[in-house]
Amino acid sequence: MRDDLIEIRWHGRGGQGAVMASRIVAKAAFLEGKWSQAFPFFGAERRGAPVMAFTRISKQPVRLRSQIYEPDILVMLDPMFLGLEVAWRGVTPKTIVVANTHEDPDKIFLPKRVKKLAVVNATGISIDLGLEVAGLPVPNSAMVGALVKATNVIRLESAEESVSTMLKRLKETNLKALRKAYEQTEIIEEPKFVPEVIGEG
């Protein structure tokens, strides 16, 4: 693994915008003069079904095309992934986890030891701003804001520019979601963990 390569794995449910979020971050990195790629992995292609997406960012050309098995950053667009084994595969103590949850950070116990946990109620932000499709909140822009707050992978200004060009129909609302999540994201260094069996999903 190259030292300059950052690998991000996204876990969401169909309709939550995980694939778009991965593309937003990749484009933001591109706007900063970096090399990037983003691509999805679908299981059952239906609303609500688990979806994975991947983003790679580097200062050099990115030629890898495989899925990401040991993510540097793990982003969970739905709270259910905190308790699903599939989301935690390949996570190492160096992984930064960014999670959508309304839970009090002090009450969250992770199944693996990680470097950092960032939490935000992206679902609540999306509902408050009316970012819903068929009655389901779409927290992708909010989660991009949380990722920016938790890492130095891309700048907030680059994320805003990327959202503005890729989500033109609801640009202002998505920008509000991104900024609100950036402001509200809580960072926990060395979060609590309980090594125990978690759900298969």
C-alpha positions in Angstrom: 0.0 0.0 0.0 1.4 3.4 -1.0 1.9 5.8 1.9 0.2 8.7 0.1 -3.0 6.7 -0.8 -6.1 7.3 1.2 -8.9 4.7 0.9 -12.4 5.4 2.0 -15.2 2.9 2.2 -18.8 4.0 2.4 -21.7 1.9 3.7 -25.3 2.9 3.1 -28.7 1.7 2.1 -30.1 2.2 -1.4 -31.5 5.7 -1.7 -29.3 7.3 1.0 -26.7 8.5 -1.6 -23.6 6.6 -0.6 -22.5 6.4 -4.3 -23.0 10.1 -4.8 -21.1 10.9 -1.6 -18.2 8.9 -2.8 -18.2 10.9 -6.1 -18.5 14.2 -4.3 -15.4 13.5 -2.2 -13.5 12.2 -5.3 -14.3 15.4 -7.3 -13.4 17.6 -4.3 -10.0 15.9 -4.2 -9.7 16.4 -8.0 -10.4 20.1 -7.6 -7.5 20.3 -5.2 -5.2 18.8 -7.8 -5.1 15.3 -6.5 -5.8 12.0 -8.3 -9.0 10.2 -7.3 -11.5 7.6 -8.2 -14.9 6.6 -6.9 -17.0 3.5 -7.7 -19.9 1.5 -6.2 -20.6 -2.0 -5.3 -24.2 -3.1 -5.4 -25.9 -6.2 -4.0 -29.6 -6.3 -4.5 -30.4 -3.0 -6.3 -33.4 -1.8 -4.4 -34.2 1.0 -2.1 -33.1 0.2 1.4 -30.8 -2.6 0.5 -27.1 -2.4 1.6 -24.8 -0.5 -0.8 -21.0 0.0 -0.6 -19.1 2.6 -2.4 -15.4 3.4 -2.5 -13.2 6.5 -2.9 -9.4 6.6 -3.4 -7.4 9.8 -3.2 -3.7 10.2 -3.9 -1.1 12.7 -5.1 -0.1 10.2 -7.7 -2.2 8.4 -10.4 -4.5 5.8 -8.9 -4.4 2.5 -10.8 -6.0 0.1 -8.3 -9.4 -1.0 -9.3 -10.2 -3.5 -6.5 -12.7 -3.0 -3.7 -11.3 -1.5 -0.5 -10.7 -4.2 2.1 -8.8 -2.2 4.8 -10.2 1.3 4.8 -8.3 4.3 6.2 -11.7 5.9 6.6 -15.0 4.1 7.1 -18.2 6.1 6.6 -21.6 4.7 7.7 -24.6 6.6 6.3 -27.0 4.5 8.4 -26.9 3.8 12.1 -27.5 0.1 11.6 -24.0 -0.4 10.2 -22.5 0.3 13.6 -23.7 -3.2 14.6 -23.2 -5.1 11.3 -20.2 -7.3 10.8 -19.9 -6.6 7.1 -19.2 -2.9 7.8 -16.3 -3.7 10.2 -14.4 -6.1 7.9 -10.8 -5.0 7.5 -11.1 -2.2 10.0 -7.7 -1.6 11.8 -6.7 0.5 14.8 -5.6 3.2 12.3 -9.1 3.5 10.7 -11.1 6.6 11.3 -14.9 5.9 11.6 -17.5 8.5 10.6 -21.0 7.4 11.6 -24.5 8.7 11.2 -26.2 8.3 14.6 -28.3 10.2 17.1 -26.7 8.3 20.0 -24.8 10.1 22.7 -21.1 9.5 21.8 -20.4 8.5 25.4 -22.8 5.6 25.1 -21.3 4.2 21.9 -19.2 1.1 22.2 -17.5 -0.1 19.0 -16.8 -3.7 18.2 -13.2 -2.9 17.1 -10.6 -0.5 18.4 -10.1 2.4 16.0 -8.1 5.6 15.9 -11.0 8.1 15.9 -14.8 8.1 15.9 -16.8 11.0 14.4 -20.5 11.1 14.9 -23.3 13.3 13.6 -27.1 13.0 13.4 -27.1 13.2 9.6 -30.6 11.7 9.4 -32.0 14.4 11.7 -30.2 17.1 9.6 -31.6 15.7 6.4 -35.2 15.5 7.8 -35.0 19.1 9.1 -33.9 20.4 5.7 -36.4 18.3 3.7 -33.7 16.1 2.0 -35.9 13.1 1.6 -36.8 10.8 -1.3 -40.0 8.7 -1.1 -40.2 9.4 2.6 -36.6 8.4 3.3 -33.9 10.9 4.4 -30.9 11.3 2.2 -27.9 12.0 4.4 -25.1 11.9 1.9 -24.2 15.7 1.9 -24.3 15.8 5.7 -22.0 12.8 5.8 -19.5 14.5 3.5 -19.5 17.4 5.9 -18.8 15.0 8.8 -16.0 13.4 6.9 -14.4 16.8 6.2 -14.6 17.7 9.9 -13.1 14.3 11.0 -10.2 14.2 8.5 -7.9 16.4 6.5 -8.6 14.5 3.3 -10.3 17.4 1.5 -11.1 21.0 2.4 -14.6 22.3 3.3 -14.4 24.8 0.4 -13.6 22.0 -2.1 -16.5 19.9 -0.8 -18.8 22.8 -1.2 -17.7 23.4 -4.7 -18.1 19.7 -5.6 -21.6 19.7 -4.1 -22.5 22.8 -6.0 -21.6 21.3 -9.3 -22.9 17.7 -8.7 -26.2 18.4 -6.9 -27.5 21.4 -8.8 -31.2 20.7 -8.3 -31.1 21.1 -4.5 -27.7 22.8 -4.3 -28.4 25.3 -1.5 -30.2 22.7 0.6 -27.4 20.2 0.3 -24.8 22.9 1.0 -26.8 23.7 4.2 -26.7 20.0 5.2 -23.0 19.8 4.6 -22.2 22.9 6.6 -24.6 22.0 9.4 -23.1 18.5 9.8 -19.6 20.0 9.7 -20.5 22.2 12.6 -22.3 19.5 14.6 -19.9 16.6 14.1 -18.4 15.4 17.4 -14.9 13.8 17.4 -14.0 11.1 19.9 -10.3 10.2 20.1 -9.8 6.5 21.1 -13.5 5.7 21.4 -14.7 2.9 23.7 -14.9 -0.6 22.3 -16.2 -4.0 23.3 -14.8 -6.9 21.3 -17.9 -9.0 20.8 -19.8 -10.8 18.1 -21.8 -8.4 15.9 -24.6 -9.1 13.4 -23.9 -10.5 10.0 -26.4 -8.2 8.2 
